[in-house]
Amino acid sequence: MNRRFCLTLDLKDDLNLIAEYKKYHENVWPEITASIKDSGVEDLELYLLGTRMFMIMEVNDQFSFEQKREADLRNPKVQEWEQLMCRFQQALPWARPGEKWLLMQRIFKLT
């Protein structure tokens, strides 16, 4: 059974940087998409409004945030991508040091 997670972060408030960030996401490196899929992510979507990013992840039973984090730390290409993306991203005010994407809490679901 798939699970869904929603995460958020902010981009730096610079139209040129935002345009460049969007351009990178038109052609994400194949090593990055492979690492996402290999971790158990079945589907992933990114949305943007102003500077606020929103990510929806559908994951399988094998997915673990901790295992994904550990695999990413061992993957030089993922580390290169993350360093590049840091140029565009900024932490939310309530993020701890080193945190970027923060897990959102669902407060309503229409059934």
N, CA, C and O atoms as CSV, one atom per row, in Angstrom:
chain,resi,resn,atom,element,x,y,z
A,1,MET,N,N,0.847,-1.191,0.000
A,1,MET,CA,C,0.000,0.000,0.000
A,1,MET,C,C,0.884,1.243,0.000
A,1,MET,O,O,1.800,1.362,0.815
A,2,ASN,N,N,0.612,2.149,-0.899
A,2,ASN,CA,C,1.391,3.378,-0.979
A,2,ASN,C,C,0.995,4.362,0.109
A,2,ASN,O,O,-0.152,4.405,0.553
A,3,ARG,N,N,1.970,5.143,0.521
A,3,ARG,CA,C,1.759,6.223,1.484
A,3,ARG,C,C,2.090,7.537,0.786
A,3,ARG,O,O,2.875,7.568,-0.162
A,4,ARG,N,N,1.493,8.605,1.257
A,4,ARG,CA,C,1.734,9.929,0.686
A,4,ARG,C,C,2.326,10.829,1.764
A,4,ARG,O,O,1.874,10.848,2.909
A,5,PHE,N,N,3.356,11.575,1.359
A,5,PHE,CA,C,3.951,12.579,2.221
A,5,PHE,C,C,3.965,13.903,1.477
A,5,PHE,O,O,4.193,13.945,0.268
A,6,CYS,N,N,3.720,14.979,2.203
A,6,CYS,CA,C,3.771,16.319,1.634
A,6,CYS,C,C,4.830,17.100,2.409
A,6,CYS,O,O,4.855,17.105,3.640
A,7,LEU,N,N,5.694,17.753,1.653
A,7,LEU,CA,C,6.795,18.504,2.248
A,7,LEU,C,C,6.842,19.896,1.630
A,7,LEU,O,O,6.290,20.130,0.555
A,8,THR,N,N,7.508,20.815,2.324
A,8,THR,CA,C,7.594,22.182,1.832
A,8,THR,C,C,8.954,22.788,2.142
A,8,THR,O,O,9.638,22.367,3.074
A,9,LEU,N,N,9.327,23.765,1.361
A,9,LEU,CA,C,10.481,24.624,1.611
A,9,LEU,C,C,10.281,25.905,0.830
A,9,LEU,O,O,9.337,26.020,0.048
A,10,ASP,N,N,11.155,26.860,1.034
A,10,ASP,CA,C,11.094,28.122,0.296
A,10,ASP,C,C,12.292,28.244,-0.626
A,10,ASP,O,O,13.378,27.741,-0.337
A,11,LEU,N,N,12.070,28.921,-1.739
A,11,LEU,CA,C,13.170,29.330,-2.603
A,11,LEU,C,C,13.563,30.752,-2.222
A,11,LEU,O,O,12.781,31.491,-1.623
A,12,LYS,N,N,14.766,31.113,-2.576
A,12,LYS,CA,C,15.196,32.494,-2.351
A,12,LYS,C,C,14.344,33.413,-3.217
A,12,LYS,O,O,13.995,33.076,-4.348
A,13,ASP,N,N,14.020,34.566,-2.675
A,13,ASP,CA,C,13.125,35.510,-3.351
A,13,ASP,C,C,13.892,36.304,-4.406
A,13,ASP,O,O,14.195,37.483,-4.227
A,14,ASP,N,N,14.195,35.618,-5.513
A,14,ASP,CA,C,14.944,36.204,-6.614
A,14,ASP,C,C,14.404,35.577,-7.899
A,14,ASP,O,O,14.566,34.378,-8.125
A,15,LEU,N,N,13.766,36.385,-8.734
A,15,LEU,CA,C,13.110,35.858,-9.936
A,15,LEU,C,C,14.070,35.118,-10.858
A,15,LEU,O,O,13.694,34.113,-11.460
A,16,ASN,N,N,15.306,35.602,-10.977
A,16,ASN,CA,C,16.282,34.928,-11.830
A,16,ASN,C,C,16.660,33.567,-11.264
A,16,ASN,O,O,16.758,32.591,-12.008
A,17,LEU,N,N,16.873,33.495,-9.959
A,17,LEU,CA,C,17.197,32.209,-9.331
A,17,LEU,C,C,16.028,31.229,-9.456
A,17,LEU,O,O,16.235,30.044,-9.718
A,18,ILE,N,N,14.825,31.714,-9.272
A,18,ILE,CA,C,13.645,30.848,-9.385
A,18,ILE,C,C,13.523,30.312,-10.810
A,18,ILE,O,O,13.226,29.133,-11.006
A,19,ALA,N,N,13.748,31.161,-11.796
A,19,ALA,CA,C,13.692,30.726,-13.196
A,19,ALA,C,C,14.758,29.668,-13.466
A,19,ALA,O,O,14.497,28.691,-14.169
A,20,GLU,N,N,15.942,29.851,-12.921
A,20,GLU,CA,C,17.022,28.876,-13.108
A,20,GLU,C,C,16.688,27.558,-12.408
A,20,GLU,O,O,16.940,26.484,-12.956
A,21,TYR,N,N,16.126,27.633,-11.211
A,21,TYR,CA,C,15.707,26.436,-10.458
A,21,TYR,C,C,14.685,25.638,-11.277
A,21,TYR,O,O,14.793,24.417,-11.397
A,22,LYS,N,N,13.710,26.328,-11.827
A,22,LYS,CA,C,12.694,25.667,-12.655
A,22,LYS,C,C,13.332,25.020,-13.878
A,22,LYS,O,O,12.935,23.926,-14.281
A,23,LYS,N,N,14.307,25.682,-14.464
A,23,LYS,CA,C,14.990,25.150,-15.643
A,23,LYS,C,C,15.702,23.831,-15.296
A,23,LYS,O,O,15.637,22.874,-16.067
A,24,TYR,N,N,16.371,23.781,-14.157
A,24,TYR,CA,C,17.028,22.535,-13.728
A,24,TYR,C,C,16.022,21.400,-13.609
A,24,TYR,O,O,16.337,20.250,-13.915
A,25,HIS,N,N,14.815,21.721,-13.165
A,25,HIS,CA,C,13.803,20.683,-12.949
A,25,HIS,C,C,13.092,20.268,-14.233
A,25,HIS,O,O,12.276,19.346,-14.216
A,26,GLU,N,N,13.389,20.934,-15.337
A,26,GLU,CA,C,12.887,20.478,-16.636
A,26,GLU,C,C,13.696,19.284,-17.142
A,26,GLU,O,O,13.233,18.533,-18.000
A,27,ASN,N,N,14.908,19.113,-16.604
A,27,ASN,CA,C,15.786,18.037,-17.034
A,27,ASN,C,C,16.630,17.568,-15.849
A,27,ASN,O,O,17.847,17.752,-15.828
A,28,VAL,N,N,15.969,16.962,-14.870
A,28,VAL,CA,C,16.655,16.486,-13.674
A,28,VAL,C,C,17.641,15.392,-14.074
A,28,VAL,O,O,17.337,14.540,-14.909
A,29,TRP,N,N,18.805,15.428,-13.475
A,29,TRP,CA,C,19.842,14.453,-13.796
A,29,TRP,C,C,19.307,13.031,-13.600
A,29,TRP,O,O,18.601,12.776,-12.624
A,30,PRO,N,N,19.626,12.105,-14.503
A,30,PRO,CA,C,19.114,10.735,-14.396
A,30,PRO,C,C,19.560,10.031,-13.110
A,30,PRO,O,O,18.833,9.183,-12.593
A,31,GLU,N,N,20.727,10.365,-12.596
A,31,GLU,CA,C,21.190,9.754,-11.333
A,31,GLU,C,C,20.291,10.168,-10.169
A,31,GLU,O,O,20.116,9.417,-9.209
A,32,ILE,N,N,19.729,11.360,-10.264
A,32,ILE,CA,C,18.864,11.859,-9.198
A,32,ILE,C,C,17.513,11.148,-9.254
A,32,ILE,O,O,17.009,10.685,-8.231
A,33,THR,N,N,16.932,11.063,-10.445
A,33,THR,CA,C,15.645,10.363,-10.539
A,33,THR,C,C,15.817,8.883,-10.184
A,33,THR,O,O,14.922,8.288,-9.583
A,34,ALA,N,N,16.953,8.282,-10.548
A,34,ALA,CA,C,17.199,6.878,-10.183
A,34,ALA,C,C,17.292,6.721,-8.669
A,34,ALA,O,O,16.744,5.770,-8.113
A,35,SER,N,N,17.977,7.642,-7.997
A,35,SER,CA,C,18.105,7.539,-6.540
A,35,SER,C,C,16.750,7.706,-5.850
A,35,SER,O,O,16.488,7.077,-4.824
A,36,ILE,N,N,15.905,8.545,-6.411
A,36,ILE,CA,C,14.560,8.739,-5.847
A,36,ILE,C,C,13.752,7.457,-5.994
A,36,ILE,O,O,13.146,6.985,-5.033
A,37,LYS,N,N,13.744,6.899,-7.194
A,37,LYS,CA,C,12.982,5.670,-7.441
A,37,LYS,C,C,13.534,4.494,-6.646
A,37,LYS,O,O,12.768,3.693,-6.110
A,38,ASP,N,N,14.865,4.384,-6.566
A,38,ASP,CA,C,15.495,3.276,-5.835
A,38,ASP,C,C,15.156,3.294,-4.351
A,38,ASP,O,O,15.223,2.258,-3.689
A,39,SER,N,N,14.793,4.456,-3.822
A,39,SER,CA,C,14.490,4.570,-2.391
A,39,SER,C,C,13.074,4.120,-2.050
A,39,SER,O,O,12.720,3.998,-0.877
A,40,GLY,N,N,12.256,3.872,-3.092
A,40,GLY,CA,C,10.876,3.468,-2.839
A,40,GLY,C,C,9.857,4.544,-3.139
A,40,GLY,O,O,8.676,4.380,-2.836
A,41,VAL,N,N,10.298,5.645,-3.732
A,41,VAL,CA,C,9.361,6.692,-4.135
A,41,VAL,C,C,8.745,6.255,-5.465
A,41,VAL,O,O,9.450,6.061,-6.455
A,42,GLU,N,N,7.429,6.105,-5.468
A,42,GLU,CA,C,6.708,5.673,-6.661
A,42,GLU,C,C,6.338,6.845,-7.563
A,42,GLU,O,O,6.300,6.706,-8.785
A,43,ASP,N,N,6.067,8.000,-6.958
A,43,ASP,CA,C,5.709,9.195,-7.716
A,43,ASP,C,C,6.091,10.402,-6.880
A,43,ASP,O,O,6.048,10.361,-5.650
A,44,LEU,N,N,6.468,11.481,-7.560
A,44,LEU,CA,C,6.867,12.696,-6.864
A,44,LEU,C,C,6.491,13.876,-7.755
A,44,LEU,O,O,6.771,13.881,-8.954
A,45,GLU,N,N,5.857,14.866,-7.153
A,45,GLU,CA,C,5.487,16.082,-7.862
A,45,GLU,C,C,5.950,17.280,-7.054
A,45,GLU,O,O,5.910,17.266,-5.824
A,46,LEU,N,N,6.396,18.332,-7.766
A,46,LEU,CA,C,6.765,19.593,-7.140
A,46,LEU,C,C,5.837,20.687,-7.658
A,46,LEU,O,O,5.516,20.739,-8.846
A,47,TYR,N,N,5.417,21.554,-6.750
A,47,TYR,CA,C,4.581,22.706,-7.097
A,47,TYR,C,C,5.247,23.951,-6.539
A,47,TYR,O,O,5.955,23.892,-5.534
A,48,LEU,N,N,5.017,25.076,-7.199
A,48,LEU,CA,C,5.612,26.333,-6.789
A,48,LEU,C,C,4.571,27.446,-6.843
A,48,LEU,O,O,3.821,27.558,-7.812
A,49,LEU,N,N,4.532,28.262,-5.802
A,49,LEU,CA,C,3.726,29.478,-5.765
A,49,LEU,C,C,4.591,30.560,-5.136
A,49,LEU,O,O,4.911,30.492,-3.949
A,50,GLY,N,N,4.966,31.546,-5.917
A,50,GLY,CA,C,5.875,32.571,-5.411
A,50,GLY,C,C,7.207,31.927,-5.086
A,50,GLY,O,O,7.906,31.449,-5.980
A,51,THR,N,N,7.561,31.911,-3.813
A,51,THR,CA,C,8.800,31.260,-3.380
A,51,THR,C,C,8.541,29.950,-2.641
A,51,THR,O,O,9.484,29.234,-2.303
A,52,ARG,N,N,7.274,29.630,-2.386
A,52,ARG,CA,C,6.936,28.432,-1.604
A,52,ARG,C,C,6.858,27.204,-2.496
A,52,ARG,O,O,6.085,27.159,-3.452
A,53,MET,N,N,7.676,26.208,-2.164
A,53,MET,CA,C,7.679,24.925,-2.865
A,53,MET,C,C,6.839,23.928,-2.074
A,53,MET,O,O,6.776,23.975,-0.845
A,54,PHE,N,N,6.198,23.031,-2.806
A,54,PHE,CA,C,5.366,21.984,-2.207
A,54,PHE,C,C,5.671,20.686,-2.935
A,54,PHE,O,O,5.605,20.638,-4.163
A,55,MET,N,N,6.002,19.637,-2.202
A,55,MET,CA,C,6.325,18.341,-2.772
A,55,MET,C,C,5.309,17.306,-2.293
A,55,MET,O,O,4.988,17.234,-1.107
A,56,ILE,N,N,4.808,16.508,-3.238
A,56,ILE,CA,C,3.941,15.379,-2.911
A,56,ILE,C,C,4.693,14.121,-3.316
A,56,ILE,O,O,5.078,13.971,-4.475
A,57,MET,N,N,4.902,13.223,-2.372
A,57,MET,CA,C,5.590,11.957,-2.630
A,57,MET,C,C,4.655,10.802,-2.343
A,57,MET,O,O,4.040,10.738,-1.279
A,58,GLU,N,N,4.552,9.900,-3.286
A,58,GLU,CA,C,3.853,8.634,-3.083
A,58,GLU,C,C,4.946,7.583,-2.946
A,58,GLU,O,O,5.767,7.419,-3.849
A,59,VAL,N,N,4.962,6.872,-1.823
A,59,VAL,CA,C,6.045,5.925,-1.554
A,59,VAL,C,C,5.487,4.535,-1.277
A,59,VAL,O,O,4.345,4.381,-0.843
A,60,ASN,N,N,6.319,3.521,-1.538
A,60,ASN,CA,C,5.914,2.151,-1.234
A,60,ASN,C,C,6.333,1.770,0.182
A,60,ASN,O,O,6.892,2.587,0.914
A,61,ASP,N,N,6.061,0.532,0.559
A,61,ASP,CA,C,6.332,0.077,1.927
A,61,ASP,C,C,7.817,0.026,2.259
A,61,ASP,O,O,8.184,0.029,3.434
A,62,GLN,N,N,8.676,-0.021,1.247
A,62,GLN,CA,C,10.116,-0.085,1.496
A,62,GLN,C,C,10.722,1.288,1.802
A,62,GLN,O,O,11.857,1.373,2.269
A,63,PHE,N,N,9.972,2.359,1.540
A,63,PHE,CA,C,10.526,3.696,1.727
A,63,PHE,C,C,10.708,4.027,3.199
A,63,PHE,O,O,9.863,3.720,4.039
A,64,SER,N,N,11.850,4.668,3.487
A,64,SER,CA,C,12.150,5.184,4.823
A,64,SER,C,C,12.922,6.491,4.638
A,64,SER,O,O,13.875,6.542,3.861
A,65,PHE,N,N,12.520,7.538,5.341
A,65,PHE,CA,C,13.245,8.804,5.258
A,65,PHE,C,C,14.695,8.611,5.705
A,65,PHE,O,O,15.611,9.166,5.100
A,66,GLU,N,N,14.900,7.832,6.756
A,66,GLU,CA,C,16.252,7.604,7.276
A,66,GLU,C,C,17.118,6.861,6.261
A,66,GLU,O,O,18.266,7.243,6.036
A,67,GLN,N,N,16.586,5.813,5.649
A,67,GLN,CA,C,17.358,5.077,4.644
A,67,GLN,C,C,17.647,5.943,3.426
A,67,GLN,O,O,18.738,5.869,2.861
A,68,LYS,N,N,16.691,6.758,3.018
A,68,LYS,CA,C,16.893,7.668,1.890
A,68,LYS,C,C,18.001,8.661,2.223
A,68,LYS,O,O,18.878,8.915,1.396
A,69,ARG,N,N,17.967,9.218,3.416
A,69,ARG,CA,C,18.978,10.182,3.851
A,69,ARG,C,C,20.375,9.538,3.843
A,69,ARG,O,O,21.340,10.140,3.370
A,70,GLU,N,N,20.471,8.315,4.370
A,70,GLU,CA,C,21.764,7.615,4.405
A,70,GLU,C,C,22.267,7.301,3.001
A,70,GLU,O,O,23.451,7.480,2.714
A,71,ALA,N,N,21.383,6.836,2.126
A,71,ALA,CA,C,21.772,6.536,0.744
A,71,ALA,C,C,22.228,7.805,0.031
A,71,ALA,O,O,23.199,7.781,-0.725
A,72,ASP,N,N,21.531,8.908,0.270
A,72,ASP,CA,C,21.895,10.179,-0.363
A,72,ASP,C,C,23.285,10.639,0.080
A,72,ASP,O,O,24.054,11.163,-0.726
A,73,LEU,N,N,23.603,10.444,1.349
A,73,LEU,CA,C,24.916,10.853,1.861
A,73,LEU,C,C,26.043,10.046,1.227
A,73,LEU,O,O,27.165,10.538,1.111
A,74,ARG,N,N,25.759,8.818,0.819
A,74,ARG,CA,C,26.771,7.948,0.195
A,74,ARG,C,C,26.852,8.138,-1.322
A,74,ARG,O,O,27.748,7.588,-1.964
A,75,ASN,N,N,25.934,8.903,-1.897
A,75,ASN,CA,C,25.864,9.046,-3.347
A,75,ASN,C,C,26.464,10.396,-3.760
A,75,ASN,O,O,25.857,11.438,-3.514
A,76,PRO,N,N,27.660,10.387,-4.391
A,76,PRO,CA,C,28.307,11.650,-4.751
A,76,PRO,C,C,27.483,12.511,-5.712
A,76,PRO,O,O,27.517,13.738,-5.624
A,77,LYS,N,N,26.756,11.888,-6.614
A,77,LYS,CA,C,25.967,12.668,-7.579
A,77,LYS,C,C,24.798,13.348,-6.864
A,77,LYS,O,O,24.473,14.495,-7.173
A,78,VAL,N,N,24.166,12.662,-5.919
A,78,VAL,CA,C,23.089,13.285,-5.130
A,78,VAL,C,C,23.660,14.437,-4.310
A,78,VAL,O,O,23.034,15.491,-4.202
A,79,GLN,N,N,24.833,14.246,-3.738
A,79,GLN,CA,C,25.450,15.320,-2.963
A,79,GLN,C,C,25.766,16.529,-3.850
A,79,GLN,O,O,25.599,17.672,-3.425
A,80,GLU,N,N,26.219,16.277,-5.071
A,80,GLU,CA,C,26.478,17.362,-6.020
A,80,GLU,C,C,25.189,18.120,-6.349
A,80,GLU,O,O,25.173,19.351,-6.374
A,81,TRP,N,N,24.106,17.371,-6.603
A,81,TRP,CA,C,22.801,17.986,-6.893
A,81,TRP,C,C,22.321,18.811,-5.694
A,81,TRP,O,O,21.861,19.942,-5.855
A,82,GLU,N,N,22.431,18.244,-4.506
A,82,GLU,CA,C,21.964,18.947,-3.298
A,82,GLU,C,C,22.743,20.246,-3.083
A,82,GLU,O,O,22.161,21.266,-2.714
A,83,GLN,N,N,24.049,20.210,-3.313
A,83,GLN,CA,C,24.853,21.425,-3.184
A,83,GLN,C,C,24.410,22.477,-4.195
A,83,GLN,O,O,24.330,23.663,-3.875
A,84,LEU,N,N,24.126,22.035,-5.411
A,84,LEU,CA,C,23.650,22.946,-6.453
A,84,LEU,C,C,22.301,23.544,-6.058
A,84,LEU,O,O,22.097,24.749,-6.207
A,85,MET,N,N,21.380,22.725,-5.559
A,85,MET,CA,C,20.045,23.202,-5.201
A,85,MET,C,C,20.078,24.152,-4.005
A,85,MET,O,O,19.201,25.006,-3.873
A,86,CYS,N,N,21.075,24.014,-3.136
A,86,CYS,CA,C,21.197,24.924,-1.985
A,86,CYS,C,C,21.329,26.377,-2.412
A,86,CYS,O,O,20.958,27.290,-1.675
A,87,ARG,N,N,21.856,26.579,-3.599
A,87,ARG,CA,C,21.998,27.934,-4.130
A,87,ARG,C,C,20.646,28.624,-4.291
A,87,ARG,O,O,20.560,29.851,-4.227
A,88,PHE,N,N,19.595,27.841,-4.500
A,88,PHE,CA,C,18.267,28.377,-4.782
A,88,PHE,C,C,17.328,28.329,-3.575
A,88,PHE,O,O,16.388,29.118,-3.479
A,89,GLN,N,N,17.588,27.408,-2.665
A,89,GLN,CA,C,16.660,27.129,-1.573
A,89,GLN,C,C,17.064,27.874,-0.307
A,89,GLN,O,O,18.234,28.184,-0.083
A,90,GLN,N,N,16.048,28.150,0.515
A,90,GLN,CA,C,16.325,28.704,1.837
A,90,GLN,C,C,15.438,27.983,2.837
A,90,GLN,O,O,14.309,27.594,2.538
A,91,ALA,N,N,15.976,27.820,4.012
A,91,ALA,CA,C,15.252,27.092,5.055
A,91,ALA,C,C,14.046,27.899,5.528
A,91,ALA,O,O,14.069,29.130,5.559
A,92,LEU,N,N,13.012,27.182,5.889
A,92,LEU,CA,C,11.866,27.824,6.519
A,92,LEU,C,C,12.270,28.304,7.910
A,92,LEU,O,O,13.198,27.753,8.503
A,93,PRO,N,N,11.595,29.313,8.437
A,93,PRO,CA,C,12.008,29.895,9.722
A,93,PRO,C,C,12.074,28.889,10.873
A,93,PRO,O,O,12.884,29.065,11.783
A,94,TRP,N,N,11.266,27.868,10.859
A,94,TRP,CA,C,11.228,26.908,11.967
A,94,TRP,C,C,12.065,25.657,11.694
A,94,TRP,O,O,11.999,24.698,12.462
A,95,ALA,N,N,12.845,25.652,10.619
A,95,ALA,CA,C,13.716,24.512,10.299
A,95,ALA,C,C,14.922,24.490,11.224
A,95,ALA,O,O,15.457,25.532,11.603
A,96,ARG,N,N,15.336,23.281,11.579
A,96,ARG,CA,C,16.567,23.120,12.358
A,96,ARG,C,C,17.759,23.245,11.413
A,96,ARG,O,O,17.600,23.094,10.202
A,97,PRO,N,N,18.932,23.515,11.939
A,97,PRO,CA,C,20.117,23.616,11.082
A,97,PRO,C,C,20.283,22.362,10.209
A,97,PRO,O,O,20.212,21.235,10.698
A,98,GLY,N,N,20.501,22.585,8.927
A,98,GLY,CA,C,20.691,21.477,7.999
A,98,GLY,C,C,19.409,20.948,7.383
A,98,GLY,O,O,19.470,20.164,6.436
A,99,GLU,N,N,18.250,21.348,7.888
A,99,GLU,CA,C,16.974,20.892,7.326
A,99,GLU,C,C,16.585,21.760,6.145
A,99,GLU,O,O,16.764,22.978,6.161
A,100,LYS,N,N,16.047,21.107,5.115
A,100,LYS,CA,C,15.519,21.840,3.972
A,100,LYS,C,C,14.038,21.522,3.833
A,100,LYS,O,O,13.188,22.279,4.302
A,101,TRP,N,N,13.732,20.409,3.192
A,101,TRP,CA,C,12.328,20.028,3.019
A,101,TRP,C,C,11.756,19.610,4.368
A,101,TRP,O,O,12.316,18.748,5.045
A,102,LEU,N,N,10.646,20.217,4.754
A,102,LEU,CA,C,9.991,19.886,6.022
A,102,LEU,C,C,8.682,19.163,5.750
A,102,LEU,O,O,7.912,19.542,4.867
A,103,LEU,N,N,8.450,18.125,6.519
A,103,LEU,CA,C,7.227,17.332,6.414
A,103,LEU,C,C,6.046,18.145,6.914
A,103,LEU,O,O,6.098,18.741,7.990
A,104,MET,N,N,4.988,18.162,6.130
A,104,MET,CA,C,3.783,18.899,6.507
A,104,MET,C,C,2.803,17.960,7.202
A,104,MET,O,O,2.811,16.752,6.962
A,105,GLN,N,N,1.975,18.512,8.047
A,105,GLN,CA,C,0.946,17.758,8.760
A,105,GLN,C,C,-0.383,17.919,8.042
A,105,GLN,O,O,-0.835,19.038,7.796
A,106,ARG,N,N,-1.010,16.789,7.705
A,106,ARG,CA,C,-2.344,16.874,7.108
A,106,ARG,C,C,-3.333,17.219,8.208
A,106,ARG,O,O,-3.346,16.589,9.266
A,107,ILE,N,N,-4.162,18.225,7.951
A,107,ILE,CA,C,-5.150,18.635,8.942
A,107,ILE,C,C,-6.583,18.426,8.460
A,107,ILE,O,O,-7.529,18.633,9.220
A,108,PHE,N,N,-6.752,18.014,7.190
A,108,PHE,CA,C,-8.090,17.763,6.673
A,108,PHE,C,C,-7.990,16.843,5.464
A,108,PHE,O,O,-7.045,16.932,4.681
A,109,LYS,N,N,-8.973,15.957,5.318
A,109,LYS,CA,C,-9.088,15.114,4.129
A,109,LYS,C,C,-10.562,14.938,3.828
A,109,LYS,O,O,-11.336,14.539,4.698
A,110,LEU,N,N,-10.945,15.230,2.618
A,110,LEU,CA,C,-12.307,15.035,2.165
A,110,LEU,C,C,-12.472,13.560,1.806
A,110,LEU,O,O,-11.738,13.038,0.966
A,111,THR,N,N,-13.422,12.895,2.431
A,111,THR,CA,C,-13.630,11.456,2.130
A,111,THR,C,C,-14.987,11.228,1.549
A,111,THR,O,O,-15.342,10.092,1.234
